[in-house]
Amino acid sequence: MKNPKRQHVGIRIAFLFIFTLVSMLPGTGGTNKTYAAGSTSAYLQLAGDTAVNSATTLLTKTINFSATTTLLIQSDGRYYPSGGGAIAGVRIKVDSAYPGSDAIMDWSVSTNRQQHSYNAIAAVTVPSGSHTISLEARSLNGVGFTVGARSNLSILATPAASVSASSLTSDSGVFNFSTGTGYIPGTTVLPHSSLLSCSVTNASGPVIALGSARAYMSGGSGDAMLGIYRSGTALPNNEGMWTVNDLWSGAENQAPLYTHALINTVGTYTLSLDASEFPWSGAQGEDGVQYKVGAGSTLICLNGGMTVAGSAPTSTSSNNAVDWLNIGTGTDYQISGSTLTVPSGHNGTVMFMAKTRIQCDQTDLGGTVKLWLNIDGVDVGSLGVQQLASPNGDSQRTLTASYLAAGSGALSPGTHNVKVYARADGSFLHPSVVKDLQLIWFD
């Protein structure tokens, strides 16, 4: 069914990317009184929309590391077709290798090609010396597409005391779940199957889990869904979120799926990225989706040594994949937010991640839905975008946005306000996002 590659992030031979669970000394050379991610962390962002017709380096950074260093690398952004049925791919490159997930979008058979968010993640350990980290885009079928402005590349050095990552080395088998028509939010436990897992031993503090995958239709159409589970149980909505994409000709044949979680549970347990399907209502009948999860799909787990870390949950509901929040139209709607404090002695390097899903109605003429972050009154980071159009306004998708405060953009000591906004512009009856965990941050 699956072929996972467990990556132990530890001492390694140059350019051989072997990932493993490892304990690392916190700090950057032992000089920080307060633990923070390494000072070699970096944030890059596209200045404008960029056309892609062949393999294209979108963003790149060469960093000289004085010692063996573990990196968490992430890209969030948006892409859209340039008039044709492109099969678009965006991935992370480290020197000559391509670790982590591959954000592949297949518009080639779509009758309603629309702009879409993407996410790609990787965790690697590099030996001392200079290394080049890049964001690369390419067309898998020779048809051009465009990557949107503000798409980013975040490089977080020494992100936690323990880092583990695993990736599928081949496509999964076909998932064909039966969720029926009697779904009861808060009660019904949906069928699921583990794709990737990590073992966590947590003495205190938060555990961060990041899942980034791609799914493609392999039989019937419908809503594919992934989520993060703790020891076989779905996380409640204050700890994690479901990621969904409609797979069919009115949306996409293949699309990226991405999720995050922040858990404060101590002890030893297993976190896993599981496949499931979104439960349809009785009038819609059974969700008939049959799909595979593609090679490169990745789960990363981080814990230990974090000083500035937290989340801003808005719901404590469990076993609830339909925890909707109507955001209306034409208004910047704050869907989550919190304050955080950067202590004295901290270098101000903090990673922020926002995610949600969007569900509209079949009769909607459509428009554009956006997701973004705001820190201390200033919009920052990537822009999550999902466009929708008649007659497929009810196709559910997932949006993502992120920002790494690092370098000249590092946060100063003191209290900061972070907010997540969503906005729907166009003709929508009641555009709704979810109350699943929308915002996390960590250093």
N, C-alpha and C positions, 0 to 999 in steps of 0.2 A: 504493500500500500504506500509505503514511503521509504525513503532512503536518507535519513538525516546524517549530517556531518557535524559532530560535536567539535566546537572550536575552543581549545583551551588557550586563553590568552596568557602566555607566559614567556619565559626566555626562549628565544628562537633563533634559528639560522636565518640570515638575511634573505628576504623575499619569499621565504617558505611560510605561508600563512596557516598556522595551526592554532586553533582557538581552544581555550580551556579555562575552567574555573580556577582562579588563582587569587591569592591574597597579596596585595601590594602595599608597600609602605606609603602612607598618605603624605600629601604635600608635594612640593616641588623642590627636592633637594634638602628637605628637613629644615628650611629656614622660616617657613610660615608658622606662626603661633596658632593660627586658626586654619583648619584644613580647607582647601579649595582646589578646584581643578587647576591643571598646570598652566603656567604663564605662556606656554607656546600654543594655547588654544587660539583659534581664529574663526572669524565669520566673514563670508563672502556672499554677495548678492548681485544678481543680474541687473544692470542698469536699464535695459530695454528689452522688448520682445526680440527673440532671436530665431531666425529661420533655420531649419535643419533639413538638409537634403542628403547628407552623407554623414559619416562619423564626425562629430563636432565636439570640441572641448569647450564647455560653457563657462566653467570656472576652474581655476587651478591655483594651488598654493604650494610652494616648496618651503619646508621647515627643517631647520637643523636641530636635531635632538641630541642633547649632551649625554643621554643615557637611554637604555631600553625603556620604551614608553608605550603604554596602552592607549589607544585612541577609540573614542566613540565618534563615528562620522554619520551625519544625517543630511539629507536634502529633502526639503519640502518645496512644492511649487505647483505650477499649472501648465498644461499644454493643450493645444487645439489644432485641428486639421487645417491645412492651408488649401482647402478646396477639394482634396481627394481623400480616398480611403486608406490613409496611412496606417501602418503598424509601427507605433512609436515606442522607443525604449529610452529610458534614462537610468543611468547606473553610476556607481562610485568606482573610481579607479585609484589604486594605491601603487605607485611606481608602475610596474607592468601587469599587476594582478587586478582582478575584479571581484573583491570580496562582497558578501552581503546580498541584499535583495536587488531585483531588477524590475523597475516600474514599467511594465509593458502594457500598452493600450492598443487594442485592435479595433480600428474603425473600418476595416476593409469590407465588412459585410453589413455595416450599419446603414439604416435608412434615415437616421436622425443623428448626425455627427455633431457633438457639442463639446465645448471646453470642459476640462476635467482636472481635478486635483491629482497630484501624485506624491508618493513618499518612497524614499530609499534609505536603508540603514546598513551599517557595517560596524563591526568591532574587530580591530586588529592590534597586534603588538609589533612594533618596529624596533630594530636595533638602533644604537646610536649612529648619528650621521644624518645626512640630508635625505629627505624623502618628499616625494611629490604626490599630493592628494588632489584629485581632480573630479569634476562632475562631467560626465560624457553623455551625449545624446546621439542616437542614430536611428535611421529608418530601417526596419527589418524587411521591407518590401520595395524600397526605392521610391516611395511616395513621400513627398515633403510634408512637414508639419512645423509648428512654431512653439517654442518654449517661452512662457510669458515673463515679463519683467517682475522683479522681486523674488523669483525662484532662487533658492539659496543653497549654500554649502556650509555646514557647521562642523568644525573639527574641535572636539573636546578632549584635551589631553588629561590622562589619569582621572577618569570620570568617577571612580569609586574604588573602595578597597578591594572589592571582588567583582569581577566581570566575567560573564560566560556568554557564549553565543553558539548557536547551532543553525545550520541551514540545510535545506533539502538538496541533495545532490542529483536527484532525478524527479520527474513529475510524479505526483501521487497517483493512486488508482482513482476510479470514478466514485464520487460521493453521490448517493441517491437516497437522501433521508426522507422519512415520512413524518410530517408534522400535523397532518390532518386539518380539521377545520374547527376544532374545539379548544383552541388555545385560550387559557385563562391567565392573564398577567399576574405574576406573583405566586402562582401555584404550579403551572405546567412546567416540567423540566424537559427542555428540548433535547432531542438526540444529538450526539456529538461524537467526534472521533479525533484523538490526539494526533497532531502533525509533528510537533517539536516540543521538547521539554528541557527544563533546567532544574537542578536540585539546589535548594536554597537553605543555608543555615544562617539564621539571623538572630543575633543577640539583642540588638536594639536598633531603633531608627527605621527609616523607610526602605522598602525594596521597590525598585523600578523595573517594570517589564515593558519591552517594546516589541511589537510584532509587525512585520512588513512582508506582504506576500503578493502573489498575483494568482488570479483564478480565471479559468476559461471554460466555456460551455463545452460539454462532452455528452450530448444527448438533449434532454429536455431543457427548456428555458425557464428562467425564474430568478429569485433572489438568493444568491449565495451569501453566507454569513460566517464570519470567524469571530472568535472571542478568546480571552485569556481565562484560564481555569486554575484554581488552587486545589491540588490533590483531588482532581476529578470533579470539582464543584465550580460552577460558573461564579465569577466574582459579582458581588452586588454592584449596583450602579454608582455607589460612592467610591468604589475602588477600581473599576474598569469600564470598558465600553465595548459594545458590539460594532463591528464594521460590516457593512452590507454594500453589495453592488448588484444591480439588475443585469443579468446576462441574457441578452437576446438581440434580435436584429434592430429593435427600436431604441437600443442603448449601445452596448458594446459586447462583442463576442469574448473579449478578454480585458481585464482591468486590474489595477492595483487595489489591494485591500490593506488597511493599516489601522493599528490600535495601540493603546498604551494603558498602563495600570500603575497605581501607586498603592502599596500595601504596607501597613504598619504591624503586621502579625509577626511575632517572634517565634523562634523554634525552627525545626527542620521540616520542610515540605517541598512539594514539587509544583512548579508553575509550568503550564503548557499552553501552547497555541493550538486551539481546536477548531476543526471544521464543523459547521452546522448549516441550517438554512433558516431563513426568516419565515415566521409563521403567518400565513395569510388568514384573512377573516373568512367566516362561513360563506359569504356571498361570492368570494373569489375562488373557493375550492382549494384543493391541495397545491402547495408550491411544488411545481414539477421539475425544479431545476436539477440537472445532472451536470456535475462539473469536476474538474481536476484542479489541484493546486500545483503551481509550477516550480520547477527547480530554481534554487536561489532564495526561495522564501525563507525568512530569517526570524528567529526569536533571540532577543538579547535581554539578559537579566543583570541588574546592578544592585549591589547593596554594600553598606559599610562606608564609614569615613565621610559622610555627607554632613555639611554644616547648614547650608541654606537649601532646604528641600521641603516641598509640600504640595498640596492639591487644594482645589476649591470645589468640592462636590455640591450638587444642588438636589440630589435625591438619594435616598437610602433604600430604594426599592430593589428587591431580589427577583431573579427569574422573570424579568420584565424587559422584553425587547421592543415594547411599544410605549415607552415613557416619554410622550411627546410634549413639546413646548411650542406653541404658535407664536411666530415672531412678526406676523403682519407684513406689510409691504411699505417700502419707501422710508424706513426709519432704521437708524443704527441701533440695534437691539442688543443690550448687554446680556449675554447668556451665562456669564460666570465672571468671577473676579475675587481678589483677595489683596491683603497687604503682606509684605515680607520684609524681614530685617536683615541687612548685611552687617555683620559685626565688625568692629574695629580689628584690623589685622588681616581681614579677608581681601583677596585681590579683585573681588567684584565680578568674577566669571560665573555666570549663572545661565543655565539652559531653560528655555520656556517652550512648552509644547501645548498646542490646542487642537482638538479634534471634535467633530460632531457628524451627524448624518442629516440629510435633508430628504423630506418626503412631502410631495405636493399631490395634486389631484389630476386624474386623467383628463378632465375637461379644461384644465388650465391652458391658456394660450402660451404661458411660459415667460421666461426672462432669465435673470442672472441672480444667483445666490452667492454671497461672499462671506468669508470668515477671516478675521485678523486679530492681532494682538495690539494692545496699547499699554505702554508703561509710562507712568507719571504724566499722562496727558498727551503722549506722543505715539502715533501709530508706528509700529516697528515690525520688522521681519517679513516673512513671505506672505503672500495673499492666496488663500484658498478660494477657488472659484468652481462652481458647477452651473453650467447653463442648461436650461430645460426648454423644450419646445413641443407644441401640439403636433401630433396627437399622443405624445408619450410623456406628458407632464408628470405622471405618477411613478416614473422609474426612480427608485431610491438609489442614492449614492452616499459616499463619505467624503468629507472635506477635512483638510489639515492645514495648519499654519504653525510656524515656529520661529524662534529668534534666539541666538546665542549672544548674550552680553559679554563681550570679550575685547581685549586690546583697548583701543581708544573709546570703545563703547561700553567698557566694564562699568558696573554699578558702583556708586560711591557708598561708603559706610552710611548706615541709617535706614529709614523706613521708605519703602517704595510701594506704589500701587500698580497692580497689574489687572487688566481687564481683557475679556474676550468678547468681541462683537460679531454679530451676524446681521446680514442685511439682504432682503429680497427685493429686487426691483423688477417690475413687469406686471403681468396679469396673472395673479394667483388668488385662489379662494381663501385658503388658510395654510400657507407654507409653514412647515413645522420641522424643528430640529429635535434632538433628543436630550434628555437630562442625564444620560450616561456621563461618566466623568469626562469633563470637557477640558480641564486645565491642570497641568502638572508643571513643576519646576524643580531643578536640582543643580547642584554644583559639583 
